[in-house]
Amino acid sequence: MSSNITKSPSPRAGEDWGEGDGKLLTVQGSENCVAIRVCNPVKTDIAIRVQNLSKCYQIYDTPRDRLKQFVAPVLQQIVGQSPKQYFREFWALKDVSFEIKKGESFGIIGRNGSGKSTLLQMICGTLNPTGGSIQTDGRIAAVLELGSGFNPDFTGRENIYLNGSVLGLTEDEIEACLEDILAFADIGDFIDQPVKTYSSGMFVRLAFAIQVNVAPEILIIDEALSVGDFFFQQKCFARMRKMREDGLTLLFVSHDMGTVRDLCAKAIYLSKGHTAFLGDSQDAIRAYLSSEGTHTTTAEVSAITAQPVPEDTVAPDNRLADAMKIALWQRDSNNLNDDHRLLAVVLLDEQATPVTCARIGGKLIFQVFFRTKSEEQGHIFLCLKNKYDHIVTLTGSSFMGMEPLSTKGSSYEVFEFEIDCMLEAGLYSIMVNFGILNAPNQGDVLDSTGWIGPMRVDWEYELKRAPFLGMFGLPCKGRLYGLHKPNKLMTSEEIITRSIITGKDRSGAGGMEIIAACVTDNNGASTFTVKMTEELRFYIYARALRTIDKPYFAIVLYNQLGELIFTGTTVQVMGYSPKLSEGQSIVVGFKVGMTIQAGQYTFRLSCAQPLEVYHPNKGTTLDAYGSLGPLTVLFDYERQRAPFYGIAQLPMEML
């Protein structure tokens, strides 16, 4: 490959180029890749630029063919014959191009063998490209395949120094971050054992701890976190979130589409080494799911070819005309075409007043004006997404057991959703879809509004006690079993026998202690596993170490990313518990409806008291145990129709 840029020796990691900012590196390749110097690099906001990147492997059927390829072409040229090729070409990557801006989170998705790991290795510089170019601006730290970058005979501590040196750090710089690395890895005395004795989880702990503590500007993760335990995954995602807030550029590869959606704003979908889609991460996930033999879900937008709408089907009456004046969204009547089923969406409060905001716990009414084609039937779906790009709920007429909808020759019909707004205060975008189901939880979207809004949910947290804390309110009931009085459902002795409390992750100001806690199903069996929408019961047995005037208890749920998704307290469901004198004990039970998406969740149990200066939504934690669980919420999406999509189910009914 020719280039008009002057070639120079390859620099070491972190080495100054001597011109410009000195960190912008371009690698252009043939099979013998060379590093080239960028003359007078211009400062840009691009962290990674990949242009027409390709990687080809030579596949030989037998070792003999490899020897022939090494010798025969030279001899054939000497005798004037055309050189013969004894290998087959396999293009692991072909003409891939994209840019990642500084501070962006970018996902790479695709089936096994699609070229994801090959692409990352070339960006990291551990694999030479066949063609194309890569530009990176900033120190790169990468967690690639398990054990990469480690000498198996070295101890964990020695490998920290080895990896730090490879990343261009001096010994003093490594020493400065050593304690942070050891604390994050949390593998104890194994740090001074050879890493060949490590489990796969310990490998990941140490590798990730090194990479995130050397102040990288670009962090690359290749599916490695799937090996670690759930609690460590939460710890890693929390650190990555903090680093993103500080300006880190993240390049993330995973087969977990939910994690890609939550972490990455943009993504590339690779298929057989080619770019199948590049753009918004949700659109990339949609393209991946639809092209890999599955249907798009009802939350996803896709266009399909349909029969033309008869000319006499659009005849709006006064209701539609009036709705157009107050609509949150409406179809432009001048650009109405045959594939448009949705005409307008109106958002109202309980008094039928047009709104774009609501208070926590208030009712919202979504009116959807729609039409169908002749003999066509389908369902209306409503989706809400929060500011973190999380789909908090997706529901629709099919979830309510309704038959498919049709206008049956009418010009249009109106479908209404009534929702109790049990969402945390903030901004939300809305999407309404019309589509058909062809499997319990899969279907095709025939028309969509796209994301519209925003809708605002309000609450005065500093002045009024919130009905819940976290992303949303789950159905929750509390029950108090008096001081020294027997618990008809579970005694303190039973709770102690089944206790899940460990000495780890304990905190609190003191004055009260949690002696034991346990989790059961509705039949009283101890469990951490529950089917979606079923209930779990949480029991806490606690003792006062001094007089506590207004004690209360809380449960907090965290998702895989370590995000707080729900907090329930006894104050919210039954008020403060009775005054406790020193030495008195109490048993408290929570019954929580697990109307949250399938997956794993950790939880925290605590006892607390109000602040000296009263605050409706804050208190002083006296004793707490975190990192409990994980709880596993189950659902068979392949065989059963889900009661909702998104993070949680909101209370909703038909009018």
Sequence and secondary structure as in RCSB ss.txt:
>XXXX:A:sequence
MSSNITKSPSPRAGEDWGEGDGKLLTVQGSENCVAIRVCNPVKTDIAIRVQNLSKCYQIYDTPRDRLKQFVAPVL
QQIVGQSPKQYFREFWALKDVSFEIKKGESFGIIGRNGSGKSTLLQMICGTLNPTGGSIQTDGRIAAVLELGSGF
NPDFTGRENIYLNGSVLGLTEDEIEACLEDILAFADIGDFIDQPVKTYSSGMFVRLAFAIQVNVAPEILIIDEAL
SVGDFFFQQKCFARMRKMREDGLTLLFVSHDMGTVRDLCAKAIYLSKGHTAFLGDSQDAIRAYLSSEGTHTTTAE
VSAITAQPVPEDTVAPDNRLADAMKIALWQRDSNNLNDDHRLLAVVLLDEQATPVTCARIGGKLIFQVFFRTKSE
EQGHIFLCLKNKYDHIVTLTGSSFMGMEPLSTKGSSYEVFEFEIDCMLEAGLYSIMVNFGILNAPNQGDVLDSTG
WIGPMRVDWEYELKRAPFLGMFGLPCKGRLYGLHKPNKLMTSEEIITRSIITGKDRSGAGGMEIIAACVTDNNGA
STFTVKMTEELRFYIYARALRTIDKPYFAIVLYNQLGELIFTGTTVQVMGYSPKLSEGQSIVVGFKVGMTIQAGQ
YTFRLSCAQPLEVYHPNKGTTLDAYGSLGPLTVLFDYERQRAPFYGIAQLPMEML
>XXXX:A:secstr
   SS B     TT   SSTTS EEEEE SSS EEE  SS    SEEEEEEEEEEEEEE SSHHHHHHHHHHHHH
HHHTT      SEEEEEEEEEEEEEETT EEEEE  TTSSHHHHHHHHHTSS  SEEEEEEES EEEE STTTT 
 TTSBHHHHHHHHHHHTT  HHHHHHHHHHHHHHH  GGGGGSBGGG  HHHHHHHHHHHHHTS  SEEEEESGG
GGS HHHHHHHHHHHHHHHHTT EEEEE S HHHHHHH SEEEEEETTEEEEEEEHHHHHHHHHHHTT    TTS
          GGG    HHHHHHHHH SEE  GGG  TT  EEEEEEE TTS B SEEETT EEEEEEEE   TT
  BEEEEEEEETTS EEEEEEGGGGT   B  TTSS EEEEEEEE  B SEEEEEEEEEEEEEETTEEEEEEE  
SEEEEEEE  TTTS  S BSSB   EEEEEE TT   SS  HHHHHHT    SSSEE  SSEEEEEEEEE TTS 
B SEEETT EEEEEEEEEESS BSS EEEEEEE TT  EEEEEEHHHHH     B TT EEEEEEEEE  B SEE
EEEEEEEEEE SS  TT EEEEEEEEEEEEEEEE  TTTS  S BSSB   EE  
